[in-house]
Amino acid sequence: MTRMKTFFIYFLLIVGFFVFSQIMIYFALNGTYKYKNVDVKSSIPIEAEVKATSIDGVAKGKIYNNTENAIENKYVKVACYSKNDTLMGTKYIKIDKIEAKEEKKFEVRFNFNKVDRAEIALVEEQALTDNGVTEEQKISDSERGLAAVIGALILLYFI
């Protein structure tokens, strides 16, 4: 009988630890991922909503073609700025074709830190970065690369 009580106590401890860890994970994730609305400035007729956390964000919207001509082979440029007007990064969305008086939805995710303002414009081509590649041609950013190396070293230590 005492052996059953011991197993029951172990079972309760495991279940209690599981519940405690799930609650802590929930609060940790929700504490990090609080979306805030970002100010959007646009030079084109657009309905956009940009939300950001302290580490990433998403821009959703609709672009309207209120001209008589079709828009072809252009890009929607989403430039993200911090509260000190520092350019955090730029994302481009390719617009193949929008007929006259039509609209097209778009969505782009970004991983820029502490975005406070976004500027949206329609441009002819993607701008190149300092080393001559576009944003999409980048393999990864340095923060995620460092995290991957540290994670691999920790994994190797325990193996």
N, C-alpha and C positions, 0 to 999 in steps of 0.2 A: 504494500500500500504506500509506503514511503517513497518507493521508486516511481510510482505513478504520479505522486504529488510533485516530485522533482522534475519529471518530464513535462508535467502541466505548467510548472513555474517557468521552465525553459521555453515552452511554447508561448506563454504569455509575454515573456521578455522579447522573443523574436517578433511577435506580432506588434507589440508596443514600440519596438525600435523601428519597424517598418512604417507604422503610422506616423511616428515622430519624424522620420526622414522624409516622408512624402509631404508633410505639412511644411517642413523647413525648405524643401525644394520649391514648393508652390510660392512661399513668401519671397524667396530669393529671386526667382524668375520674375514675379510680378513687381518686385521692387526695382529691378533693372529695366524692364520693358514698359515704361510708362510713356505712351505716345503723347506728343504735344503737336498742336497745329503750327505749321510754319508759315510765315508771311510769304505770299506769292506775288511777284511782279511779272507782268507779261507784256510783250509788245505785239502779240497776235490775239485774235479773238479765240479765247480758250476758257474752258471751265475746268479748273484744276484744284486738287486738294493734295497737299504735301504734308505727310506726318513723319516725325522723326523721334527717335529715342536718343539716349546718350551715345549709342554706338552704331546705329543704322537707321534706315527709314525707307519710305515708299512714296512715290509720286504717281497719282492716278488722275486721269482727266479725259476730256473730250476736246478735240481740235475742230473748229468750224472753218469751212471754206466759204466765206461770204462774198467771194469775188465771182466773176463770170467765167474765169479760166480754171482749168484743173491744176491742182498742185501735184507735181511729179518729182520723184527722186530728190526729196529734201529731207532734212533731219530736224526733229524737235530737240533743241538743246536745253537741258536742265542743269543750270549752274547753281551749286549749293554754297552758301556763305555762312560764316560764323557770326556771332553778335558783334565782333570787331571788324566786320567786312573783309575777312580773310577768305579767299577762295579755297574751299575745302576739296572740291572736285567737280567734275562735269560728267554728265551722262548724256548719250545721244540715242534717240529713237528714230529708226529709219521709217520714213513715210513714202511708200511706193507710189500711191496715187489716191487722191481725193478729188472726186468730181465737184463741179460747181454746186454750191448750196447743199453740200453734204457734210457729215461729221464723221469722225473716226475716234474710237477710244484708244487710250494707251495706258500702260503701266510700266514703271521701271523701279527697280529696287537699287539702293545704294548703301555703301558701308562707310560713310563719312561720319566723323565724330562731331557731335554737338552742333548740328545744323540749325540755324536760326532764321535764315531767309533763303528763298529760292527765286531765281530769275529764269523765265521760260521764254525762248525765242525760236523762230524758224530760220534755219541757216541752210546754205547751199551744200556744204560738205563738212565732214568731221575735222576738227582741228587736231593737229598732232601734238603730242606731249613733248617734253624737253628732249627726249632721246629718239624722237622720230616715229613713234608708234601711236596708234589710237588707243582709247581706253579699253576697247574690247579685245585688243591684241595683248594686253597685259596678262601674264599668267596668274599671278597672285600679288597681293600687297604684302609689305614687309611685316605687318603686325601678325597676320595669320601664318606667315612663314615661320616666324619666331615661335609662335605658339605650337606649331606642328613639330618643330625641332625639340622643344622642351618636352612635349608630350611623348615623342619617340624615345628620348633619353630616359624618361621616367619609366616607360614601358620596358625598355631594355634592362633597366636596373632590377626590376622585379622578375624578369624572366631568368 
